[in-house]
Amino acid sequence: MMYDVTPIDAIEDWSRRLDRQDAFWRCEILDRPLVMIQGWQERVKVPVKRHETHRERWFDAEWLAERSAAQIRNTNYYGDALPQIMPNLGPEAFNAFLGMELEFGESTSWSIPNLQNWHDIDKIAFSQDNPYWKKMCELTDALLSVGKNLFYVGLTDFHPGGDACAAFRDPLQFNIDMIEAHDEVKLLMRKVTDIYFKVFELSRQRLSDAGQACGTWLGPLSRLTWYVPSNDFSCMISKEMFDDYFLPGIAEECRALQASIYHLDGPGALHHLDSLLSIPELNAIQWVYGAGHGKATDWLHVYKKIQAAGKGIHLTVGPDELDTVMAELSPAGAWMHVAGNFDQTEADAIIKRVSAWTK
């Protein structure tokens, strides 16, 4: 099922851009390959406000919405790029919805582990009266209010599954749990996953009712309900442990969606690639090699393996990598962002080059 989506007034071909991104999940190309390009051009001043604490700044919904709107107005969107903003309380907001407390820094937040005793699993619960959930709804509604026909509002960064479980216990302790508390870890995973599906649906419904294209921090936008299964904790464990504890839950997440793209983060998690490629319902993989590990064209063997398995790829490249990427990879099922700050002439030249990518 696809949902009706409100238009973006400043982008005449917004619907066609969505068409191309919808086709990405099927590894199809419509009229040309998919490419995202952006450029910065100051048109309005970005609001500045002094806050007494980091928490106060993160919680200032009205100011954050106005700031987001200004940033969107100062950005040019070329190719298939479309403007979107995600309401954000940090990567462990989902844990906060389930009763954990968050500490806030300048650019991120982190949760305080609170599951010290396995007997307390029953205390993990979600309520729509939870203060962090209520703040997330407030942030979402503020963005919807200022963003109508200007940008799309995306789903927040949930990080359920293994990452949520590790946060409840503390990652160091959770490593020990993987060896000493097999049944308890499985029980915690089951509980977290069941609650996640409810929280996700509440969030999705709030946005689809407002005519939003489905999106989140990763970048793609679609009329399909999609999301980003992930497990950053997995870089610490073997393939055997990953397959036992986490792979079934990731597959379950994929089955619950119309489309999905796995966030595979870092060389330490690359040994799980074969397991992930075995999930029939998984559409694509975002391979994040990380700072200090080269650039996209240094990892062509990984992208080729993903494409050979019939999955799409999400990659960020520099203009100097375009010729190599187009010579070595297939455009079918490639979601490509060209990194940089481009003007209209430069963007048009890139789109012309990518349009010839027909391998």
Short mmCIF file of the C-alpha atoms (twelve columns), coordinates in Angstrom:
data_MODEL
# 
_entry.id   MODEL 
# 
loop_
_atom_site.group_PDB 
_atom_site.id 
_atom_site.type_symbol 
_atom_site.label_atom_id 
_atom_site.label_alt_id 
_atom_site.label_comp_id 
_atom_site.label_asym_id 
_atom_site.label_seq_id 
_atom_site.Cartn_x 
_atom_site.Cartn_y 
_atom_site.Cartn_z 
_atom_site.pdbx_PDB_model_num 
ATOM 1   C CA . MET A 1   0.000  0.000   0.000   1 
ATOM 2   C CA . MET A 2   1.256  3.459   -0.925  1 
ATOM 3   C CA . TYR A 3   0.137  6.626   0.809   1 
ATOM 4   C CA . ASP A 4   -0.875 9.968   -0.648  1 
ATOM 5   C CA . VAL A 5   1.914  12.464  -0.106  1 
ATOM 6   C CA . THR A 6   1.716  16.252  0.119   1 
ATOM 7   C CA . PRO A 7   3.701  18.172  -2.524  1 
ATOM 8   C CA . ILE A 8   6.831  20.243  -1.990  1 
ATOM 9   C CA . ASP A 9   5.996  23.667  -3.394  1 
ATOM 10  C CA . ALA A 10  9.548  24.693  -4.323  1 
ATOM 11  C CA . ILE A 11  10.276 21.490  -6.286  1 
ATOM 12  C CA . GLU A 12  8.180  21.135  -9.419  1 
ATOM 13  C CA . ASP A 13  9.088  17.495  -10.089 1 
ATOM 14  C CA . TRP A 14  8.802  16.286  -6.458  1 
ATOM 15  C CA . SER A 15  6.441  13.476  -7.471  1 
ATOM 16  C CA . ARG A 16  8.810  12.131  -10.136 1 
ATOM 17  C CA . ARG A 17  11.649 12.177  -7.631  1 
ATOM 18  C CA . LEU A 18  9.549  10.049  -5.326  1 
ATOM 19  C CA . ASP A 19  8.757  7.707   -8.211  1 
ATOM 20  C CA . ARG A 20  12.464 7.060   -8.745  1 
ATOM 21  C CA . GLN A 21  13.010 6.421   -5.033  1 
ATOM 22  C CA . ASP A 22  10.022 4.077   -4.897  1 
ATOM 23  C CA . ALA A 23  11.615 2.147   -7.777  1 
ATOM 24  C CA . PHE A 24  14.898 1.890   -5.856  1 
ATOM 25  C CA . TRP A 25  13.388 -0.706  -3.504  1 
ATOM 26  C CA . ARG A 26  12.625 -2.942  -6.497  1 
ATOM 27  C CA . CYS A 27  16.124 -2.411  -7.978  1 
ATOM 28  C CA . GLU A 28  14.456 -0.753  -10.965 1 
ATOM 29  C CA . ILE A 29  15.322 2.318   -13.000 1 
ATOM 30  C CA . LEU A 30  12.630 4.521   -14.483 1 
ATOM 31  C CA . ASP A 31  13.986 7.207   -16.802 1 
ATOM 32  C CA . ARG A 32  17.471 7.504   -15.301 1 
ATOM 33  C CA . PRO A 33  19.539 6.294   -12.324 1 
ATOM 34  C CA . LEU A 34  18.879 7.732   -8.882  1 
ATOM 35  C CA . VAL A 35  21.182 10.526  -7.665  1 
ATOM 36  C CA . MET A 36  21.019 12.991  -4.750  1 
ATOM 37  C CA . ILE A 37  22.849 16.329  -4.934  1 
ATOM 38  C CA . GLN A 38  22.618 19.357  -2.668  1 
ATOM 39  C CA . GLY A 39  23.997 22.862  -2.395  1 
ATOM 40  C CA . TRP A 40  23.975 25.571  0.265   1 
ATOM 41  C CA . GLN A 41  22.815 29.102  -0.538  1 
ATOM 42  C CA . GLU A 42  22.024 31.515  2.296   1 
ATOM 43  C CA . ARG A 43  18.636 33.101  1.710   1 
ATOM 44  C CA . VAL A 44  17.411 33.525  5.271   1 
ATOM 45  C CA . LYS A 45  19.135 33.805  8.633   1 
ATOM 46  C CA . VAL A 46  19.183 30.649  10.720  1 
ATOM 47  C CA . PRO A 47  17.695 31.492  14.149  1 
ATOM 48  C CA . VAL A 48  20.133 31.603  17.060  1 
ATOM 49  C CA . LYS A 49  19.015 31.283  20.671  1 
ATOM 50  C CA . ARG A 50  20.822 30.932  23.971  1 
ATOM 51  C CA . HIS A 51  19.816 27.970  26.141  1 
ATOM 52  C CA . GLU A 52  20.915 27.399  29.712  1 
ATOM 53  C CA . THR A 53  21.435 23.637  29.281  1 
ATOM 54  C CA . HIS A 54  21.822 21.108  26.479  1 
ATOM 55  C CA . ARG A 55  18.562 19.469  27.530  1 
ATOM 56  C CA . GLU A 56  16.727 22.768  27.241  1 
ATOM 57  C CA . ARG A 57  18.039 23.228  23.699  1 
ATOM 58  C CA . TRP A 58  17.107 19.675  22.642  1 
ATOM 59  C CA . PHE A 59  13.606 20.170  24.085  1 
ATOM 60  C CA . ASP A 60  12.917 23.587  22.493  1 
ATOM 61  C CA . ALA A 61  10.484 22.325  19.850  1 
ATOM 62  C CA . GLU A 62  9.449  25.711  18.439  1 
ATOM 63  C CA . TRP A 63  13.014 26.967  18.017  1 
ATOM 64  C CA . LEU A 64  14.217 23.668  16.522  1 
ATOM 65  C CA . ALA A 65  11.368 23.700  14.005  1 
ATOM 66  C CA . GLU A 66  12.082 27.296  12.967  1 
ATOM 67  C CA . ARG A 67  15.794 26.510  12.686  1 
ATOM 68  C CA . SER A 68  15.056 23.469  10.538  1 
ATOM 69  C CA . ALA A 69  12.802 25.476  8.226   1 
ATOM 70  C CA . ALA A 70  15.550 28.075  7.727   1 
ATOM 71  C CA . GLN A 71  18.131 25.411  6.946   1 
ATOM 72  C CA . ILE A 72  15.788 23.873  4.370   1 
ATOM 73  C CA . ARG A 73  15.223 27.268  2.721   1 
ATOM 74  C CA . ASN A 74  18.989 27.685  2.466   1 
ATOM 75  C CA . THR A 75  19.494 24.346  0.735   1 
ATOM 76  C CA . ASN A 76  19.117 23.605  -2.979  1 
ATOM 77  C CA . TYR A 77  17.922 20.099  -3.831  1 
ATOM 78  C CA . TYR A 78  19.053 18.696  -7.184  1 
ATOM 79  C CA . GLY A 79  18.520 15.414  -8.982  1 
ATOM 80  C CA . ASP A 80  16.260 13.279  -6.799  1 
ATOM 81  C CA . ALA A 81  17.030 14.962  -3.484  1 
ATOM 82  C CA . LEU A 82  14.043 16.088  -1.439  1 
ATOM 83  C CA . PRO A 83  13.986 18.098  1.809   1 
ATOM 84  C CA . GLN A 84  13.263 16.269  5.053   1 
ATOM 85  C CA . ILE A 85  13.856 16.763  8.776   1 
ATOM 86  C CA . MET A 86  13.757 14.112  11.489  1 
ATOM 87  C CA . PRO A 87  12.581 14.867  15.039  1 
ATOM 88  C CA . ASN A 88  15.487 13.875  17.211  1 
ATOM 89  C CA . LEU A 89  16.308 13.151  20.842  1 
ATOM 90  C CA . GLY A 90  19.408 11.101  20.045  1 
ATOM 91  C CA . PRO A 91  20.142 7.487   19.077  1 
ATOM 92  C CA . GLU A 92  18.725 5.957   22.275  1 
ATOM 93  C CA . ALA A 93  15.392 7.782   22.335  1 
ATOM 94  C CA . PHE A 94  13.555 4.460   21.995  1 
ATOM 95  C CA . ASN A 95  15.058 3.321   25.302  1 
ATOM 96  C CA . ALA A 96  13.875 6.574   26.871  1 
ATOM 97  C CA . PHE A 97  10.340 5.817   25.664  1 
ATOM 98  C CA . LEU A 98  10.622 2.602   27.701  1 
ATOM 99  C CA . GLY A 99  11.660 4.232   30.961  1 
ATOM 100 C CA . MET A 100 15.367 5.063   30.712  1 
ATOM 101 C CA . GLU A 101 16.764 8.531   31.335  1 
ATOM 102 C CA . LEU A 102 18.794 10.481  28.786  1 
ATOM 103 C CA . GLU A 103 21.807 12.722  29.240  1 
ATOM 104 C CA . PHE A 104 22.304 15.395  26.579  1 
ATOM 105 C CA . GLY A 105 25.491 16.752  25.077  1 
ATOM 106 C CA . GLU A 106 26.170 19.302  22.354  1 
ATOM 107 C CA . SER A 107 25.523 16.995  19.417  1 
ATOM 108 C CA . THR A 108 24.207 13.726  20.835  1 
ATOM 109 C CA . SER A 109 22.549 12.105  23.823  1 
ATOM 110 C CA . TRP A 110 23.014 8.817   25.656  1 
ATOM 111 C CA . SER A 111 20.915 6.697   27.976  1 
ATOM 112 C CA . ILE A 112 21.707 5.606   31.521  1 
ATOM 113 C CA . PRO A 113 21.547 1.780   31.890  1 
ATOM 114 C CA . ASN A 114 18.796 0.801   34.321  1 
ATOM 115 C CA . LEU A 115 18.283 -2.965  33.950  1 
ATOM 116 C CA . GLN A 116 20.630 -4.073  36.714  1 
ATOM 117 C CA . ASN A 117 18.630 -7.186  37.602  1 
ATOM 118 C CA . TRP A 118 17.036 -9.582  35.120  1 
ATOM 119 C CA . HIS A 119 13.999 -9.823  37.395  1 
ATOM 120 C CA . ASP A 120 13.214 -6.223  36.445  1 
ATOM 121 C CA . ILE A 121 12.502 -7.028  32.780  1 
ATOM 122 C CA . ASP A 122 8.781  -6.804  33.556  1 
ATOM 123 C CA . LYS A 123 9.276  -3.137  34.490  1 
ATOM 124 C CA . ILE A 124 10.264 -2.287  30.915  1 
ATOM 125 C CA . ALA A 125 7.129  -0.803  29.377  1 
ATOM 126 C CA . PHE A 126 5.906  1.870   26.999  1 
ATOM 127 C CA . SER A 127 3.307  4.486   27.856  1 
ATOM 128 C CA . GLN A 128 2.059  7.382   25.775  1 
ATOM 129 C CA . ASP A 129 2.360  9.399   28.984  1 
ATOM 130 C CA . ASN A 130 6.129  8.860   28.990  1 
ATOM 131 C CA . PRO A 131 7.723  12.369  29.032  1 
ATOM 132 C CA . TYR A 132 10.237 11.561  26.280  1 
ATOM 133 C CA . TRP A 133 7.496  10.151  24.049  1 
ATOM 134 C CA . LYS A 134 5.382  13.249  24.657  1 
ATOM 135 C CA . LYS A 135 8.352  15.454  23.781  1 
ATOM 136 C CA . MET A 136 8.951  13.458  20.591  1 
ATOM 137 C CA . CYS A 137 5.312  14.009  19.614  1 
ATOM 138 C CA . GLU A 138 5.703  17.723  20.364  1 
ATOM 139 C CA . LEU A 139 8.843  17.927  18.219  1 
ATOM 140 C CA . THR A 140 7.091  16.057  15.402  1 
ATOM 141 C CA . ASP A 141 4.026  18.286  15.496  1 
ATOM 142 C CA . ALA A 142 6.158  21.447  15.530  1 
ATOM 143 C CA . LEU A 143 8.000  20.258  12.422  1 
ATOM 144 C CA . LEU A 144 4.732  19.314  10.705  1 
ATOM 145 C CA . SER A 145 3.368  22.779  11.418  1 
ATOM 146 C CA . VAL A 146 6.256  24.779  9.913   1 
ATOM 147 C CA . GLY A 147 7.157  22.214  7.264   1 
ATOM 148 C CA . LYS A 148 3.879  21.888  5.373   1 
ATOM 149 C CA . ASN A 149 4.731  21.882  1.650   1 
ATOM 150 C CA . LEU A 150 8.298  22.945  2.554   1 
ATOM 151 C CA . PHE A 151 9.842  19.667  3.753   1 
ATOM 152 C CA . TYR A 152 8.897  16.163  4.812   1 
ATOM 153 C CA . VAL A 153 9.043  15.086  8.440   1 
ATOM 154 C CA . GLY A 154 10.706 11.724  9.000   1 
ATOM 155 C CA . LEU A 155 10.619 8.989   11.620  1 
ATOM 156 C CA . THR A 156 13.062 9.387   14.470  1 
ATOM 157 C CA . ASP A 157 16.141 7.193   14.999  1 
ATOM 158 C CA . PHE A 158 14.774 4.233   16.983  1 
ATOM 159 C CA . HIS A 159 17.672 1.738   17.325  1 
ATOM 160 C CA . PRO A 160 15.605 -1.174  18.681  1 
ATOM 161 C CA . GLY A 161 16.740 -4.818  18.856  1 
ATOM 162 C CA . GLY A 162 20.265 -5.574  20.039  1 
ATOM 163 C CA . ASP A 163 21.272 -1.935  20.419  1 
ATOM 164 C CA . ALA A 164 18.307 -1.216  22.695  1 
ATOM 165 C CA . CYS A 165 19.046 -4.321  24.772  1 
ATOM 166 C CA . ALA A 166 22.725 -3.370  25.116  1 
ATOM 167 C CA . ALA A 167 21.708 0.099   26.284  1 
ATOM 168 C CA . PHE A 168 19.446 -1.324  28.995  1 
ATOM 169 C CA . ARG A 169 22.258 -3.463  30.384  1 
ATOM 170 C CA . ASP A 170 25.336 -1.382  29.352  1 
ATOM 171 C CA . PRO A 171 27.309 -2.695  26.344  1 
ATOM 172 C CA . LEU A 172 30.166 -4.105  28.441  1 
ATOM 173 C CA . GLN A 173 27.786 -6.089  30.636  1 
ATOM 174 C CA . PHE A 174 25.763 -7.148  27.619  1 
ATOM 175 C CA . ASN A 175 28.861 -8.784  26.135  1 
ATOM 176 C CA . ILE A 176 29.042 -10.959 29.235  1 
ATOM 177 C CA . ASP A 177 25.307 -11.601 29.059  1 
ATOM 178 C CA . MET A 178 25.731 -13.051 25.578  1 
ATOM 179 C CA . ILE A 179 27.726 -15.872 27.169  1 
ATOM 180 C CA . GLU A 180 26.167 -16.239 30.601  1 
ATOM 181 C CA . ALA A 181 22.503 -15.288 30.169  1 
ATOM 182 C CA . HIS A 182 21.283 -16.750 26.868  1 
ATOM 183 C CA . ASP A 183 17.641 -17.174 27.887  1 
ATOM 184 C CA . GLU A 184 17.402 -13.743 29.541  1 
ATOM 185 C CA . VAL A 185 18.853 -12.019 26.479  1 
ATOM 186 C CA . LYS A 186 16.326 -13.802 24.252  1 
ATOM 187 C CA . LEU A 187 13.509 -12.732 26.588  1 
ATOM 188 C CA . LEU A 188 14.678 -9.125  26.571  1 
ATOM 189 C CA . MET A 189 14.970 -9.143  22.780  1 
ATOM 190 C CA . ARG A 190 11.415 -10.462 22.445  1 
ATOM 191 C CA . LYS A 191 9.999  -7.820  24.755  1 
ATOM 192 C CA . VAL A 192 11.889 -4.943  23.121  1 
ATOM 193 C CA . THR A 193 10.883 -6.044  19.627  1 
ATOM 194 C CA . ASP A 194 7.191  -6.374  20.488  1 
ATOM 195 C CA . ILE A 195 7.126  -2.887  22.017  1 
ATOM 196 C CA . TYR A 196 9.076  -1.451  19.094  1 
ATOM 197 C CA . PHE A 197 6.451  -2.533  16.583  1 
ATOM 198 C CA . LYS A 198 3.790  -0.671  18.572  1 
ATOM 199 C CA . VAL A 199 5.894  2.488   18.910  1 
ATOM 200 C CA . PHE A 200 6.866  2.401   15.241  1 
ATOM 201 C CA . GLU A 201 3.248  2.118   14.127  1 
ATOM 202 C CA . LEU A 202 2.175  5.040   16.314  1 
ATOM 203 C CA . SER A 203 4.947  7.156   14.807  1 
ATOM 204 C CA . ARG A 204 4.271  6.056   11.246  1 
ATOM 205 C CA . GLN A 205 0.548  6.698   11.539  1 
ATOM 206 C CA . ARG A 206 1.117  10.199  12.904  1 
ATOM 207 C CA . LEU A 207 3.204  11.076  9.852   1 
ATOM 208 C CA . SER A 208 1.195  9.289   7.170   1 
ATOM 209 C CA . ASP A 209 -1.972 10.996  8.454   1 
ATOM 210 C CA . ALA A 210 -0.182 14.280  7.797   1 
ATOM 211 C CA . GLY A 211 0.670  13.303  4.209   1 
ATOM 212 C CA . GLN A 212 4.382  12.739  4.791   1 
ATOM 213 C CA . ALA A 213 6.602  10.649  2.568   1 
ATOM 214 C CA . CYS A 214 8.244  7.911   4.643   1 
ATOM 215 C CA . GLY A 215 11.795 8.795   5.606   1 
ATOM 216 C CA . THR A 216 14.280 9.022   8.471   1 
ATOM 217 C CA . TRP A 217 17.904 9.977   9.148   1 
ATOM 218 C CA . LEU A 218 19.321 7.862   6.313   1 
ATOM 219 C CA . GLY A 219 18.026 9.911   3.393   1 
ATOM 220 C CA . PRO A 220 15.661 8.002   1.079   1 
ATOM 221 C CA . LEU A 221 12.042 9.099   0.861   1 
ATOM 222 C CA . SER A 222 9.243  6.896   -0.372  1 
ATOM 223 C CA . ARG A 223 5.507  6.375   -0.515  1 
ATOM 224 C CA . LEU A 224 6.219  2.925   0.932   1 
ATOM 225 C CA . THR A 225 6.592  2.266   4.645   1 
ATOM 226 C CA . TRP A 226 10.280 1.531   5.103   1 
ATOM 227 C CA . TYR A 227 12.909 1.774   7.821   1 
ATOM 228 C CA . VAL A 228 16.517 1.009   8.740   1 
ATOM 229 C CA . PRO A 229 17.127 -2.183  10.740  1 
ATOM 230 C CA . SER A 230 20.525 -2.000  12.427  1 
ATOM 231 C CA . ASN A 231 22.697 -3.438  15.171  1 
ATOM 232 C CA . ASP A 232 25.842 -1.427  15.890  1 
ATOM 233 C CA . PHE A 233 26.554 -3.693  18.866  1 
ATOM 234 C CA . SER A 234 27.130 -6.564  16.423  1 
ATOM 235 C CA . CYS A 235 30.710 -5.469  15.720  1 
ATOM 236 C CA . MET A 236 31.572 -6.956  19.136  1 
ATOM 237 C CA . ILE A 237 30.285 -10.495 18.534  1 
ATOM 238 C CA . SER A 238 30.841 -13.497 16.292  1 
ATOM 239 C CA . LYS A 239 28.745 -14.466 13.305  1 
ATOM 240 C CA . GLU A 240 27.406 -17.443 15.263  1 
ATOM 241 C CA . MET A 241 26.186 -15.264 18.127  1 
ATOM 242 C CA . PHE A 242 24.714 -12.723 15.711  1 
ATOM 243 C CA . ASP A 243 22.796 -15.427 13.856  1 
ATOM 244 C CA . ASP A 244 21.482 -16.893 17.104  1 
ATOM 245 C CA . TYR A 245 20.518 -13.778 19.030  1 
ATOM 246 C CA . PHE A 246 19.820 -11.060 16.477  1 
ATOM 247 C CA . LEU A 247 19.304 -12.270 12.914  1 
ATOM 248 C CA . PRO A 248 15.756 -13.591 13.543  1 
ATOM 249 C CA . GLY A 249 14.673 -10.247 14.997  1 
ATOM 250 C CA . ILE A 250 16.170 -8.301  12.105  1 
ATOM 251 C CA . ALA A 251 14.339 -10.548 9.648   1 
ATOM 252 C CA . GLU A 252 11.145 -9.984  11.632  1 
ATOM 253 C CA . GLU A 253 11.614 -6.203  11.379  1 
ATOM 254 C CA . CYS A 254 12.054 -6.514  7.611   1 
ATOM 255 C CA . ARG A 255 8.909  -8.626  7.255   1 
ATOM 256 C CA . ALA A 256 6.887  -5.988  9.108   1 
ATOM 257 C CA . LEU A 257 7.861  -3.308  6.556   1 
ATOM 258 C CA . GLN A 258 7.105  -2.723  2.905   1 
ATOM 259 C CA . ALA A 259 10.795 -1.997  2.304   1 
ATOM 260 C CA . SER A 260 13.983 -2.005  4.369   1 
ATOM 261 C CA . ILE A 261 17.647 -1.085  4.224   1 
ATOM 262 C CA . TYR A 262 20.138 -2.420  6.777   1 
ATOM 263 C CA . HIS A 263 22.677 -0.047  8.328   1 
ATOM 264 C CA . LEU A 264 25.900 -2.099  8.338   1 
ATOM 265 C CA . ASP A 265 28.286 -0.010  10.407  1 
ATOM 266 C CA . GLY A 266 32.026 -0.510  10.272  1 
ATOM 267 C CA . PRO A 267 34.555 -3.180  9.247   1 
ATOM 268 C CA . GLY A 268 33.974 -4.950  12.565  1 
ATOM 269 C CA . ALA A 269 30.425 -5.784  11.473  1 
ATOM 270 C CA . LEU A 270 31.263 -6.814  7.925   1 
ATOM 271 C CA . HIS A 271 31.482 -10.527 8.822   1 
ATOM 272 C CA . HIS A 272 27.680 -10.441 9.250   1 
ATOM 273 C CA . LEU A 273 27.085 -9.494  5.618   1 
ATOM 274 C CA . ASP A 274 26.348 -13.038 4.395   1 
ATOM 275 C CA . SER A 275 23.779 -13.509 7.139   1 
ATOM 276 C CA . LEU A 276 22.036 -10.279 6.232   1 
ATOM 277 C CA . LEU A 277 22.011 -11.094 2.531   1 
ATOM 278 C CA . SER A 278 20.158 -14.301 3.388   1 
ATOM 279 C CA . ILE A 279 17.069 -12.340 4.535   1 
ATOM 280 C CA . PRO A 280 14.615 -12.487 1.600   1 
ATOM 281 C CA . GLU A 281 12.615 -9.452  2.759   1 
ATOM 282 C CA . LEU A 282 15.656 -7.155  3.097   1 
ATOM 283 C CA . ASN A 283 15.768 -4.805  0.102   1 
ATOM 284 C CA . ALA A 284 19.084 -2.995  0.468   1 
ATOM 285 C CA . ILE A 285 22.185 -2.387  2.580   1 
ATOM 286 C CA . GLN A 286 23.958 0.800   3.579   1 
ATOM 287 C CA . TRP A 287 27.612 -0.127  4.022   1 
ATOM 288 C CA . VAL A 288 29.373 2.384   6.315   1 
ATOM 289 C CA . TYR A 289 33.117 1.742   6.183   1 
ATOM 290 C CA . GLY A 290 33.836 4.637   8.568   1 
ATOM 291 C CA . ALA A 291 36.389 7.422   8.870   1 
ATOM 292 C CA . GLY A 292 39.937 6.345   8.180   1 
ATOM 293 C CA . HIS A 293 38.886 3.375   6.051   1 
ATOM 294 C CA . GLY A 294 39.133 4.934   2.606   1 
ATOM 295 C CA . LYS A 295 36.246 5.910   0.376   1 
ATOM 296 C CA . ALA A 296 33.434 4.174   -1.446  1 
ATOM 297 C CA . THR A 297 35.563 3.093   -4.397  1 
ATOM 298 C CA . ASP A 298 37.915 1.262   -2.011  1 
ATOM 299 C CA . TRP A 299 35.014 -1.049  -1.106  1 
ATOM 300 C CA . LEU A 300 33.694 -1.959  -4.548  1 
ATOM 301 C CA . HIS A 301 33.992 -5.666  -3.715  1 
ATOM 302 C CA . VAL A 302 31.461 -5.209  -0.910  1 
ATOM 303 C CA . TYR A 303 29.004 -3.292  -3.078  1 
ATOM 304 C CA . LYS A 304 29.385 -5.891  -5.848  1 
ATOM 305 C CA . LYS A 305 28.632 -8.699  -3.418  1 
ATOM 306 C CA . ILE A 306 25.491 -6.932  -2.215  1 
ATOM 307 C CA . GLN A 307 24.283 -6.307  -5.750  1 
ATOM 308 C CA . ALA A 308 25.070 -9.893  -6.782  1 
ATOM 309 C CA . ALA A 309 22.682 -11.026 -4.026  1 
ATOM 310 C CA . GLY A 310 19.899 -8.967  -5.604  1 
ATOM 311 C CA . LYS A 311 19.950 -6.228  -2.964  1 
ATOM 312 C CA . GLY A 312 20.159 -2.476  -3.420  1 
ATOM 313 C CA . ILE A 313 23.035 -0.336  -2.182  1 
ATOM 314 C CA . HIS A 314 23.198 3.057   -0.496  1 
ATOM 315 C CA . LEU A 315 26.463 4.880   -1.083  1 
ATOM 316 C CA . THR A 316 27.961 8.344   -0.749  1 
ATOM 317 C CA . VAL A 317 30.634 9.267   -3.282  1 
ATOM 318 C CA . GLY A 318 32.726 12.248  -4.274  1 
ATOM 319 C CA . PRO A 319 32.552 13.616  -7.833  1 
ATOM 320 C CA . ASP A 320 35.981 12.110  -8.506  1 
ATOM 321 C CA . GLU A 321 34.604 8.624   -7.820  1 
ATOM 322 C CA . LEU A 322 31.687 8.779   -10.246 1 
ATOM 323 C CA . ASP A 323 33.449 7.291   -13.280 1 
ATOM 324 C CA . THR A 324 34.780 4.326   -11.283 1 
ATOM 325 C CA . VAL A 325 31.418 3.668   -9.623  1 
ATOM 326 C CA . MET A 326 29.588 3.791   -12.944 1 
ATOM 327 C CA . ALA A 327 32.125 1.478   -14.579 1 
ATOM 328 C CA . GLU A 328 32.093 -1.132  -11.800 1 
ATOM 329 C CA . LEU A 329 28.582 -1.148  -10.312 1 
ATOM 330 C CA . SER A 330 25.042 -1.423  -11.604 1 
ATOM 331 C CA . PRO A 331 22.738 1.609   -11.398 1 
ATOM 332 C CA . ALA A 332 19.776 -0.689  -10.694 1 
ATOM 333 C CA . GLY A 333 19.059 -0.497  -6.979  1 
ATOM 334 C CA . ALA A 334 21.738 2.122   -6.319  1 
ATOM 335 C CA . TRP A 335 20.807 5.054   -4.051  1 
ATOM 336 C CA . MET A 336 23.708 7.442   -4.621  1 
ATOM 337 C CA . HIS A 337 24.458 10.699  -2.855  1 
ATOM 338 C CA . VAL A 338 27.178 12.853  -4.410  1 
ATOM 339 C CA . ALA A 339 28.886 14.640  -1.523  1 
ATOM 340 C CA . GLY A 340 29.704 18.326  -1.833  1 
ATOM 341 C CA . ASN A 341 28.227 21.798  -2.101  1 
ATOM 342 C CA . PHE A 342 27.074 22.279  -5.699  1 
ATOM 343 C CA . ASP A 343 25.409 24.992  -7.744  1 
ATOM 344 C CA . GLN A 344 22.856 24.412  -10.502 1 
ATOM 345 C CA . THR A 345 25.421 24.190  -13.313 1 
ATOM 346 C CA . GLU A 346 27.567 21.672  -11.436 1 
ATOM 347 C CA . ALA A 347 24.532 19.616  -10.463 1 
ATOM 348 C CA . ASP A 348 23.262 19.528  -14.036 1 
ATOM 349 C CA . ALA A 349 26.648 18.259  -15.218 1 
ATOM 350 C CA . ILE A 350 26.601 15.465  -12.622 1 
ATOM 351 C CA . ILE A 351 23.041 14.470  -13.532 1 
ATOM 352 C CA . LYS A 352 24.070 14.316  -17.201 1 
ATOM 353 C CA . ARG A 353 26.979 12.028  -16.336 1 
ATOM 354 C CA . VAL A 354 24.849 9.760   -14.159 1 
ATOM 355 C CA . SER A 355 22.113 9.594   -16.817 1 
ATOM 356 C CA . ALA A 356 24.598 7.822   -19.064 1 
ATOM 357 C CA . TRP A 357 25.142 5.119   -16.412 1 
ATOM 358 C CA . THR A 358 23.247 2.315   -18.094 1 
ATOM 359 C CA . LYS A 359 25.323 -0.757  -17.250 1 
# 
